[in-house]
Amino acid sequence: MGAFFLAAHFFGDRFLESIPPKSELVEVSGEIEWANRASKKGRDVRFKIKEEGTFVHNGFGSSLAQDIHGALTGKGINVTVFADLTEIQKPMGHEYSYHPVYEVIANGVVVRSYEESVASEKRGALLFPWVGLLFVIGSIYEYRKHRRRYWFKT
């Protein structure tokens, strides 16, 4: 698993998509029809803008998801989002497919800015190699600790 984290960090740009530049995002506005969290402690907030489609905000941390969900629930909430309409996320077992959003403005108040989303992704990218290194060191430690006990047992 540690090797995966390290490989994803160093070679991830070839198979992992990062946040696109703001100039490539599409501004979508409208009234919220519904808003749900993926789970009680989940980090995803899924919502539908009337006559515009369904969207998802994937963030780090359940408190951020709670703040966004709180801003989007209620009657007559007008929202403006900056979404990547070229990417579609379809969770298993869901009837809707979602476009990811990177900026959320509810009733004129910025709930999550594009710059905050980019900074959050960069912080996560800094954590990735350390977690990978921790797994590699832990694996080596466990192997060395138990190699005499399990080495040739079948």
N, C-alpha and C positions, 0 to 999 in steps of 0.2 A: 504494500500500500504506500509506503514511503517513496518507493521508486516512482509510483504513479504521480504523487504530488510534485516531486522534483521534475519529472518529465513534463507535466502539465505546465509548470512554471516556466521552464526554459524553452519548451517547444509549443506551448499552448496557443500561440498566435496563429499556428497553422490549422488548428482544429477547434479552438474556442473563440467565439465571437466576443468582442468587447463592445463597449458603448460607442455607437456611431457618433460622428461630429454633429453638433447641434444643427448645422446647416442642412443635414440630410434628414432630419426629423420633420414630421408633419404636425402642424398645430391643428388640434381638433377641439371644438367647443360644443357645449350643449348641456342639457339638464340630465342629471343622474336618474336612471330608472331603478337600478338596484346596485348595492355594493355588499360584497361578502369577503370574509377572510377565508383563506384556504383551510385553516383549522384554528382552534382556540388560541394556540400559541404559535401558529404559523407566521411566516414572514411575507407571504404573498397576499396582496389585496386585489381582488377581481371585481370589476364593475362594468356596468353597461351604460353608455351614453345614448339617450334616445335618438333613434334614426342615424346613429353614427357607427355603432358596433360595440364589441366587448374588448376590454383592455385589462392588463394586469401590471401591477407594480411589484417587482421582485426586489426586495431590499434585504439588508443585513440587520437582523434583530427584530424581535416581536414588538418592542415598544414603538419602533418606527411604524410598523404595520398598524398598531393600535391607533397611533396619531392620524395616519392617513385614513383609516377606516372611520374614525370618529368625525373627520372633516367631511367625508363623503356621504355619511348617513343623515337622513332627514328629508323633509319635504322641500322641494323647490331649490335644491342645491345646483347651482350652475358651476360647471367645471371647465377648465381649459387644460389640456394635456399636450405634451410633445411626445409623439409616438413614432415608433419605427414600423411603418405599415408594410415593409418588405419582409419582416419576420413574423412568423405565426407560431404560437405555442398552443399545443393541444394536449392537455393532461389526459391520462388514461381514465376512461369512465366518465368523461364530461361531454355534455352535448355541445358546448361552446368551444370555439378556438379564440385565443386572445392575442392581441398585439401588445408588446411591451411598451411601457411609458417610462420616461426618464425625468419628467418634470410635471408636477401636479399643482394647479392653482384652483382653489375652491372659493367661489364668491369673491374673487379679487385678492385673496390672501394666498401667498405662496406657501404651500404645505411642504413641498419637497422640490428643491431647485435642481436644475441640470448639473450645476457645479457640485452640489452635495452628492449627487449620484456618482459623478466621476471620481470625486475624492474618496467615497466609500469603496468603490471598486479598486482604486489604487491601494487603499489600506488592506483590503483583502488579498491583493496580489503580493503585498509585502509579507503577509502572514504565511502564504502558501509554501515557500521554500523552507521556512522554519518548522512547520508541521511535518513536511516531508523528511527533513533531516532528523527530527525527533523520532519518527517512525523507523527510519533506517537504524539509528543508534539503538533504539529499543529492541529491534529485531536482532541486531548483532549481540547485544547483551543477553537476551533470552537464549539465543543459540549457544553462546559460550557457557552460559550457566547450566544448561541441560544437555550438552552434547555427549558427555560421558554416560549419562543415564539412558539416553535414547538413541545413541549413534547407530548401532547395528541391530537394534531390536526390530523384529517384524511381527 
